[in-house]
């Protein structure tokens, strides 16, 4: 990603969905990811664990465009956090960060609204995943059917 990257075109997104939830136990990575999302035009909400993420998300679930979740979280795992958030709003696009791609691919269950990135990530990878979520939001087939 280059400095001054173009902000996303929000034309297909509901006006209120400019929030992005970042869930990462590493404070540095969490804040850096949040700053990157601000460059793209989102308003990041930051959580250091799954329970805090669920509390933040529940307060404004329809306002979130997507969530970035790290697999390595204290207490409630990244996978359990995804289950909690999708239990609140099933069409939520997920960007899952893991150091075990096999684990991430198992979680994806062919879910079109689920992207798995291996850590450490480049911001180019994250930007690509966020732009994919943006394209999904504009797609007439979105939200995708939930996987069994």
MDTraj code that builds the backbone (N, CA, C; nanometers):
import mdtraj as md
import numpy as np

residues = "UNK UNK UNK UNK UNK UNK UNK UNK UNK UNK UNK UNK UNK UNK UNK UNK UNK UNK UNK UNK UNK UNK UNK UNK UNK UNK UNK UNK UNK UNK UNK UNK UNK UNK UNK UNK UNK UNK UNK UNK UNK UNK UNK UNK UNK UNK UNK UNK UNK UNK UNK UNK UNK UNK UNK UNK UNK UNK UNK UNK UNK UNK UNK UNK UNK UNK UNK UNK UNK UNK UNK UNK UNK UNK UNK UNK UNK UNK UNK UNK UNK UNK UNK UNK UNK UNK UNK UNK UNK UNK UNK UNK UNK UNK UNK UNK UNK UNK UNK UNK UNK UNK UNK UNK UNK UNK UNK UNK UNK UNK UNK UNK UNK UNK UNK UNK UNK UNK UNK UNK UNK UNK UNK UNK UNK UNK UNK UNK UNK UNK UNK UNK UNK UNK UNK UNK UNK UNK UNK UNK UNK UNK UNK UNK UNK UNK UNK UNK".split()
xyz = np.array([
    [0.0834, -0.1168, 0.0000],
    [0.0000, 0.0000, 0.0000],
    [0.0882, 0.1235, 0.0000],
    [0.0473, 0.2203, -0.0719],
    [0.1235, 0.3438, -0.0745],
    [0.0522, 0.4498, 0.0068],
    [0.1291, 0.5433, 0.0569],
    [0.0699, 0.6536, 0.1318],
    [-0.0230, 0.7286, 0.0384],
    [-0.1377, 0.7658, 0.0882],
    [-0.2338, 0.8367, 0.0060],
    [-0.3161, 0.7432, -0.0800],
    [-0.3282, 0.6145, -0.0409],
    [-0.4094, 0.5198, -0.1170],
    [-0.5512, 0.5734, -0.1287],
    [-0.6157, 0.5487, -0.2431],
    [-0.7509, 0.6013, -0.2602],
    [-0.8479, 0.5376, -0.1617],
    [-0.9367, 0.6189, -0.1107],
    [-1.0392, 0.5668, -0.0211],
    [-1.1341, 0.4803, -0.1018],
    [-1.2009, 0.3907, -0.0341],
    [-1.2951, 0.3031, -0.1014],
    [-1.4154, 0.3800, -0.1519],
    [-1.4743, 0.3294, -0.2580],
    [-1.5996, 0.3824, -0.3099],
    [-1.7110, 0.3138, -0.2315],
    [-1.7805, 0.3882, -0.1501],
    [-1.8846, 0.3312, -0.0665],
    [-2.0214, 0.3302, -0.1343],
    [-2.0255, 0.3494, -0.2655],
    [-2.1522, 0.3637, -0.3370],
    [-2.2480, 0.2485, -0.3113],
    [-2.1994, 0.1260, -0.3007],
    [-2.2884, 0.0123, -0.2825],
    [-2.3155, -0.0252, -0.1381],
    [-2.2515, 0.0424, -0.0459],
    [-2.2646, 0.0072, 0.0947],
    [-2.3732, 0.0913, 0.1581],
    [-2.4456, 0.0322, 0.2527],
    [-2.5374, 0.1156, 0.3299],
    [-2.4576, 0.2297, 0.3938],
    [-2.5126, 0.3491, 0.3916],
    [-2.4418, 0.4687, 0.4368],
    [-2.3810, 0.4522, 0.5758],
    [-2.4528, 0.3853, 0.6644],
    [-2.4065, 0.3763, 0.8020],
    [-2.2947, 0.2734, 0.8208],
    [-2.2690, 0.1873, 0.7246],
    [-2.1708, 0.0808, 0.7439],
    [-2.0300, 0.1251, 0.7069],
    [-1.9764, 0.2158, 0.7845],
    [-1.8378, 0.2570, 0.7646],
    [-1.7517, 0.2218, 0.8849],
    [-1.8097, 0.1511, 0.9806],
    [-1.7323, 0.1050, 1.0950],
    [-1.6634, -0.0262, 1.0590],
    [-1.5441, -0.0460, 1.1121],
    [-1.4708, -0.1713, 1.0968],
    [-1.4193, -0.2107, 1.2346],
    [-1.4444, -0.3346, 1.2731],
    [-1.4006, -0.3835, 1.4029],
    [-1.2688, -0.4587, 1.3859],
    [-1.1693, -0.4219, 1.4652],
    [-1.0386, -0.4877, 1.4646],
    [-1.0216, -0.5560, 1.5997],
    [-1.0033, -0.6891, 1.5968],
    [-0.9886, -0.7670, 1.7195],
    [-0.8512, -0.8327, 1.7177],
    [-0.7627, -0.7826, 1.8015],
    [-0.6256, -0.8337, 1.8058],
    [-0.5707, -0.8097, 1.9459],
    [-0.5092, -0.9117, 2.0043],
    [-0.4539, -0.8993, 2.1393],
    [-0.3286, -0.8119, 2.1415],
    [-0.2597, -0.8011, 2.0297],
    [-0.1376, -0.7217, 2.0213],
    [-0.1770, -0.5756, 1.9976],
    [-0.1550, -0.4915, 2.0980],
    [-0.1979, -0.3514, 2.0906],
    [-0.1351, -0.2776, 1.9729],
    [-0.0090, -0.3040, 1.9467],
    [0.0588, -0.2359, 1.8357],
    [-0.0073, -0.2724, 1.7026],
    [-0.0257, -0.4025, 1.6781],
    [-0.0878, -0.4489, 1.5535],
    [-0.2313, -0.3988, 1.5417],
    [-0.3027, -0.3986, 1.6527],
    [-0.4421, -0.3531, 1.6546],
    [-0.4509, -0.2067, 1.6115],
    [-0.3668, -0.1239, 1.6692],
    [-0.3703, 0.0194, 1.6370],
    [-0.3186, 0.0467, 1.4961],
    [-0.2168, -0.0265, 1.4541],
    [-0.1649, -0.0097, 1.3191],
    [-0.2706, -0.0484, 1.2147],
    [-0.3395, -0.1589, 1.2382],
    [-0.4478, -0.2012, 1.1485],
    [-0.5584, -0.0969, 1.1469],
    [-0.5916, -0.0436, 1.2629],
    [-0.6931, 0.0624, 1.2701],
    [-0.6534, 0.1852, 1.1904],
    [-0.5271, 0.2249, 1.1990],
    [-0.4798, 0.3410, 1.1225],
    [-0.4882, 0.3146, 0.9725],
    [-0.4541, 0.1950, 0.9315],
    [-0.4633, 0.1592, 0.7910],
    [-0.6081, 0.1679, 0.7420],
    [-0.7003, 0.1180, 0.8222],
    [-0.8410, 0.1216, 0.7829],
    [-0.8930, 0.2656, 0.7759],
    [-0.8404, 0.3525, 0.8610],
    [-0.8761, 0.4951, 0.8521],
    [-0.8321, 0.5532, 0.7180],
    [-0.7148, 0.5135, 0.6704],
    [-0.6665, 0.5612, 0.5411],
    [-0.7644, 0.5226, 0.4306],
    [-0.8254, 0.4046, 0.4434],
    [-0.9210, 0.3572, 0.3432],
    [-1.0594, 0.4193, 0.3603],
    [-1.0798, 0.4960, 0.4667],
    [-1.2074, 0.5643, 0.4836],
    [-1.2999, 0.5047, 0.5871],
    [-1.2544, 0.4038, 0.6620],
    [-1.3363, 0.3428, 0.7662],
    [-1.3115, 0.4086, 0.9014],
    [-1.4032, 0.3905, 0.9918],
    [-1.3872, 0.4320, 1.1305],
    [-1.3654, 0.3047, 1.2113],
    [-1.2418, 0.2774, 1.2526],
    [-1.2151, 0.1525, 1.3239],
    [-1.2597, 0.1569, 1.4700],
    [-1.3084, 0.0448, 1.5147],
    [-1.3368, 0.0209, 1.6555],
    [-1.2415, -0.0910, 1.6962],
    [-1.1722, -0.0761, 1.8082],
    [-1.0655, -0.1680, 1.8450],
    [-1.0999, -0.2472, 1.9698],
    [-1.0675, -0.3779, 1.9653],
    [-1.0894, -0.4651, 2.0803],
    [-0.9688, -0.5569, 2.0957],
    [-0.9301, -0.5820, 2.2188],
    [-0.8158, -0.6678, 2.2468],
    [-0.8519, -0.8117, 2.2748],
    [-0.9807, -0.8430, 2.2809],
    [-1.0242, -0.9805, 2.3064],
    [-1.1656, -1.0005, 2.2516],
    [-1.2067, -1.1250, 2.2448],
    [-1.3359, -1.1591, 2.1850],
    [-1.4565, -1.1064, 2.2605],
    [-1.4521, -1.1101, 2.3910],
    [-1.5678, -1.0631, 2.4695],
    [-1.5884, -0.9123, 2.4518],
    [-1.4799, -0.8373, 2.4527],
    [-1.4897, -0.6933, 2.4290],
    [-1.5410, -0.6672, 2.2882],
    [-1.4928, -0.7445, 2.1922],
    [-1.5383, -0.7295, 2.0529],
    [-1.6889, -0.7515, 2.0427],
    [-1.7392, -0.8562, 2.1079],
    [-1.8833, -0.8853, 2.1025],
    [-1.9638, -0.7719, 2.1650],
    [-1.9135, -0.7161, 2.2742],
    [-1.9834, -0.6049, 2.3402],
    [-1.9891, -0.4825, 2.2484],
    [-1.8762, -0.4485, 2.1859],
    [-1.8716, -0.3347, 2.0936],
    [-1.9630, -0.3599, 1.9746],
    [-1.9550, -0.4796, 1.9193],
    [-2.0322, -0.5134, 1.7999],
    [-2.1828, -0.5130, 1.8279],
    [-2.2207, -0.5715, 1.9406],
    [-2.3630, -0.5805, 1.9753],
    [-2.4273, -0.4413, 1.9853],
    [-2.3508, -0.3422, 2.0284],
    [-2.4038, -0.2070, 2.0469],
    [-2.4402, -0.1389, 1.9152],
    [-2.3794, -0.1829, 1.8039],
    [-2.4047, -0.1172, 1.6743],
    [-2.3849, -0.2156, 1.5589],
    [-2.4363, -0.3362, 1.5708],
    [-2.4083, -0.4440, 1.4755],
    [-2.4350, -0.4062, 1.3305],
    [-2.5402, -0.3338, 1.3042],
    [-2.5748, -0.3006, 1.1655],
    [-2.4858, -0.1925, 1.1062],
    [-2.4045, -0.1280, 1.1891],
    [-2.3183, -0.0200, 1.1418],
    [-2.1807, -0.0690, 1.0955],
    [-2.1504, -0.1969, 1.1167],
    [-2.0184, -0.2490, 1.0822],
    [-2.0165, -0.3059, 0.9411],
    [-1.9130, -0.2677, 0.8658],
    [-1.8949, -0.3183, 0.7301],
    [-1.8305, -0.4568, 0.7318],
    [-1.7377, -0.4783, 0.8231],
    [-1.6662, -0.6055, 0.8337],
    [-1.5878, -0.6059, 0.9639],
    [-1.5254, -0.7204, 0.9917],
    [-1.4414, -0.7332, 1.1103],
    [-1.3106, -0.8018, 1.0715],
    [-1.2013, -0.7564, 1.1329],
    [-1.0700, -0.8195, 1.1194],
    [-1.0422, -0.8860, 1.2537],
    [-1.0240, -1.0190, 1.2527],
    [-1.0055, -1.0948, 1.3766],
    [-0.8763, -1.1742, 1.3700],
    [-0.7919, -1.1600, 1.4721],
    [-0.6721, -1.2418, 1.4832],
    [-0.7087, -1.3713, 1.5531],
    [-0.6561, -1.4826, 1.5047],
    [-0.6855, -1.6136, 1.5632],
    [-0.6366, -1.6246, 1.7070],
    [-0.5252, -1.5593, 1.7351],
    [-0.4617, -1.5701, 1.8663],
    [-0.5166, -1.4633, 1.9605],
    [-0.6183, -1.4994, 2.0356],
    [-0.6789, -1.4068, 2.1312],
    [-0.6807, -1.4705, 2.2698],
    [-0.6683, -1.3903, 2.3740],
    [-0.6770, -1.4456, 2.5096],
    [-0.8218, -1.4817, 2.5428],
    [-0.8409, -1.5892, 2.6171],
    [-0.9762, -1.6286, 2.6575],
    [-1.0526, -1.6898, 2.5416],
    [-1.1399, -1.6138, 2.4832],
    [-1.2209, -1.6594, 2.3710],
    [-1.1348, -1.6546, 2.2445],
    [-1.1237, -1.7650, 2.1722],
    [-1.0387, -1.7710, 2.0535],
    [-1.0963, -1.6868, 1.9392],
    [-1.0149, -1.6685, 1.8365],
    [-1.0612, -1.5971, 1.7185],
    [-1.1799, -1.6658, 1.6535],
    [-1.1749, -1.7994, 1.6446],
    [-1.2855, -1.8753, 1.5845],
    [-1.4132, -1.8591, 1.6677],
    [-1.4003, -1.8640, 1.7992],
    [-1.5178, -1.8457, 1.8863],
    [-1.5709, -1.7028, 1.8757],
    [-1.4803, -1.6066, 1.8596],
    [-1.5221, -1.4677, 1.8427],
    [-1.6042, -1.4530, 1.7150],
    [-1.5578, -1.5141, 1.6064],
    [-1.6328, -1.5103, 1.4807],
    [-1.7725, -1.5690, 1.5003],
    [-1.7806, -1.6829, 1.5689],
    [-1.9110, -1.7447, 1.5943],
    [-2.0030, -1.6505, 1.6717],
    [-1.9472, -1.5817, 1.7726],
    [-2.0283, -1.4871, 1.8507],
    [-2.0786, -1.3733, 1.7620],
    [-1.9893, -1.3155, 1.6828],
    [-2.0266, -1.2014, 1.5993],
    [-2.1248, -1.2420, 1.4903],
    [-2.1022, -1.3570, 1.4274],
    [-2.1942, -1.4046, 1.3242],
    [-2.3281, -1.4470, 1.3858],
    [-2.3277, -1.4815, 1.5137],
    [-2.4534, -1.5112, 1.5829],
    [-2.5378, -1.3850, 1.5998],
    [-2.4720, -1.2711, 1.6060],
    [-2.5407, -1.1427, 1.6172],
    [-2.5857, -1.0952, 1.4793],
    [-2.4978, -1.1093, 1.3806],
    [-2.5310, -1.0682, 1.2430],
    [-2.4639, -1.1646, 1.1449],
    [-2.5422, -1.2513, 1.0877],
    [-2.4913, -1.3613, 1.0064],
    [-2.4242, -1.3231, 0.8764],
    [-2.4506, -1.2039, 0.8238],
    [-2.3933, -1.1659, 0.6939],
    [-2.2631, -1.0888, 0.7065],
    [-2.2040, -1.0880, 0.8229],
    [-2.0848, -1.0076, 0.8500],
    [-1.9624, -1.0599, 0.7763],
    [-1.9008, -0.9793, 0.6875],
    [-1.7748, -1.0206, 0.6257],
    [-1.6623, -1.0267, 0.7298],
    [-1.5788, -1.1296, 0.7170],
    [-1.4713, -1.1551, 0.8124],
    [-1.3376, -1.1557, 0.7395],
    [-1.2382, -1.0890, 0.7971],
    [-1.0991, -1.1043, 0.7554],
    [-1.0290, -1.1679, 0.8754],
    [-0.9866, -1.2929, 0.8585],
    [-0.9305, -1.3724, 0.9675],
    [-0.7794, -1.3791, 0.9523],
    [-0.7076, -1.3426, 1.0568],
    [-0.5618, -1.3438, 1.0562],
    [-0.5120, -1.4633, 1.1372],
    [-0.4301, -1.5460, 1.0754],
    [-0.3798, -1.6648, 1.1442],
    [-0.2402, -1.6996, 1.0951],
    [-0.1646, -1.7712, 1.1771],
    [-0.0352, -1.8211, 1.1312],
    [-0.0480, -1.9643, 1.0810],
    [-0.1705, -2.0177, 1.0802],
    [-0.1971, -2.1544, 1.0349],
    [-0.3046, -2.1506, 0.9263],
    [-0.2613, -2.1458, 0.8012],
    [-0.3544, -2.1335, 0.6892],
    [-0.4526, -2.2500, 0.6834],
    [-0.4085, -2.3707, 0.7188],
    [-0.5004, -2.4856, 0.7172],
    [-0.6166, -2.4619, 0.8120],
    [-0.5861, -2.4087, 0.9299],
    [-0.6907, -2.3777, 1.0283],
    [-0.7876, -2.2744, 0.9713],
    [-0.7343, -2.1696, 0.9131],
    [-0.8188, -2.0656, 0.8545],
    [-0.9044, -2.1173, 0.7417],
    [-0.8480, -2.2033, 0.6570],
    [-0.9259, -2.2587, 0.5465],
    [-1.0373, -2.3493, 0.5961],
    [-1.0129, -2.4233, 0.7046],
    [-1.1200, -2.5058, 0.7628],
    [-1.2334, -2.4178, 0.8131],
    [-1.1991, -2.3054, 0.8733],
    [-1.3024, -2.2151, 0.9241],
    [-1.3843, -2.1517, 0.8126],
    [-1.3219, -2.1288, 0.6985],
    [-1.3902, -2.0559, 0.5920],
    [-1.5091, -2.1326, 0.5359],
    [-1.5044, -2.2643, 0.5361],
    [-1.6173, -2.3470, 0.4899],
    [-1.6754, -2.2968, 0.3572],
    [-1.5877, -2.2567, 0.2671],
    [-1.6316, -2.2039, 0.1368],
    [-1.7223, -2.0832, 0.1509],
    [-1.7042, -2.0072, 0.2557],
    [-1.7831, -1.8872, 0.2834],
    [-1.7271, -1.7717, 0.2026],
    [-1.8041, -1.7198, 0.1082],
    [-1.7582, -1.6126, 0.0202],
    [-1.7231, -1.4861, 0.0979],
    [-1.7840, -1.4667, 0.2135],
    [-1.7621, -1.3460, 0.2926],
    [-1.6563, -1.3671, 0.4008],
    [-1.5659, -1.4606, 0.3776],
    [-1.4626, -1.4923, 0.4757],
    [-1.3287, -1.4945, 0.4035],
    [-1.2376, -1.4109, 0.4470],
    [-1.1030, -1.4099, 0.3907],
    [-1.0054, -1.4477, 0.4998],
    [-0.9105, -1.5338, 0.4676],
    [-0.8097, -1.5767, 0.5636],
    [-0.6733, -1.5304, 0.5153],
    [-0.6025, -1.4577, 0.5999],
    [-0.4682, -1.4112, 0.5691],
    [-0.3717, -1.4691, 0.6715],
    [-0.2553, -1.5151, 0.6237],
    [-0.1558, -1.5663, 0.7166],
    [-0.0711, -1.4512, 0.7697],
    [-0.0399, -1.4595, 0.8981],
    [0.0410, -1.3570, 0.9624],
    [0.1883, -1.3949, 0.9523],
    [0.2769, -1.2989, 0.9481],
    [0.2471, -1.1560, 0.9477],
    [0.1903, -1.1141, 0.8115],
    [0.1021, -1.0169, 0.8131],
    [0.0387, -0.9724, 0.6892],
    [0.1039, -0.8448, 0.6387],
    [0.0898, -0.8248, 0.5099],
    [0.1283, -0.6950, 0.4541],
    [0.0003, -0.6135, 0.4457],
    [0.0128, -0.4855, 0.4467],
    [-0.1074, -0.4045, 0.4360],
    [-0.1673, -0.4127, 0.2958],
    [-0.0853, -0.4503, 0.1978],
    [-0.1397, -0.4757, 0.0644],
    [-0.2380, -0.5913, 0.0665],
    [-0.2040, -0.6971, 0.1429],
    [-0.2955, -0.8110, 0.1565],
    [-0.4248, -0.7686, 0.2260],
    [-0.4108, -0.6914, 0.3316],
    [-0.5286, -0.6471, 0.4046],
    [-0.6149, -0.5565, 0.3172],
    [-0.5515, -0.4682, 0.2426],
    [-0.6263, -0.3806, 0.1535],
    [-0.7041, -0.4620, 0.0506],
    [-0.6420, -0.5654, -0.0042],
    [-0.7090, -0.6508, -0.1022],
    [-0.8323, -0.7165, -0.0395],
    [-0.8181, -0.7693, 0.0840],
    [-0.9306, -0.8349, 0.1514],
    [-1.0433, -0.7361, 0.1796],
    [-1.0091, -0.6141, 0.2205],
    [-1.1104, -0.5124, 0.2487],
    [-1.1823, -0.4727, 0.1201],
    [-1.1069, -0.4575, 0.0130],
    [-1.1706, -0.4229, -0.1148],
    [-1.2596, -0.5364, -0.1650],
    [-1.2217, -0.6608, -0.1369],
    [-1.3073, -0.7747, -0.1724],
    [-1.4394, -0.7661, -0.0953],
    [-1.4303, -0.7330, 0.0326],
    [-1.5524, -0.7168, 0.1124],
    [-1.6395, -0.6057, 0.0545],
    [-1.5753, -0.4988, 0.0078],
    [-1.6506, -0.3883, -0.0529],
    [-1.7226, -0.4342, -0.1786],
    [-1.6548, -0.5150, -0.2609],
    [-1.7200, -0.5672, -0.3818],
    [-1.8367, -0.6568, -0.3456],
    [-1.8208, -0.7379, -0.2417],
    [-1.9300, -0.8252, -0.1981],
    [-2.0517, -0.7443, -0.1565],
    [-2.0276, -0.6343, -0.0866],
    [-2.1395, -0.5513, -0.0395],
    [-2.2196, -0.4960, -0.1563],
    [-2.1539, -0.4745, -0.2720],
    [-2.2234, -0.4205, -0.3883],
    [-2.2861, -0.5299, -0.4734],
    [-2.2535, -0.6543, -0.4454],
    [-2.3024, -0.7653, -0.5259],
    [-2.4493, -0.7927, -0.4984],
    [-2.5298, -0.8191, -0.6042],
    [-2.6711, -0.8492, -0.5821],
    [-2.6919, -0.9804, -0.5071],
    [-2.5891, -1.0673, -0.5038],
    [-2.6033, -1.1947, -0.4331],
    [-2.5609, -1.1854, -0.2868],
    [-2.5279, -1.0638, -0.2401],
    [-2.4865, -1.0471, -0.1011],
    [-2.6075, -1.0081, -0.0187],
    [-2.6300, -1.0597, 0.0985],
    [-2.5390, -1.1440, 0.1732],
    [-2.5393, -1.2875, 0.1216],
    [-2.4257, -1.3567, 0.1358],
    [-2.4187, -1.4950, 0.0902],
    [-2.4983, -1.5837, 0.1836],
    [-2.5417, -1.7005, 0.1339],
    [-2.6092, -1.7937, 0.2243],
    [-2.5101, -1.8410, 0.3306],
    [-2.5603, -1.8637, 0.4495],
    [-2.4727, -1.9119, 0.5573],
    [-2.4373, -2.0566, 0.5328],
    [-2.3132, -2.0928, 0.5607],
    [-2.2684, -2.2296, 0.5450],
    [-2.3258, -2.3141, 0.6578],
    [-2.3533, -2.4416, 0.6300],
    [-2.4056, -2.5296, 0.7365],
    [-2.3012, -2.5576, 0.8413],
])
top = md.Topology()
chain = top.add_chain()
for i, resn in enumerate(residues, 1):
    res = top.add_residue(resn, chain, resSeq=i)
    for name in ("N", "CA", "C"):
        top.add_atom(name, md.element.get_by_symbol(name[0]), res)
traj = md.Trajectory(xyz[None], top)
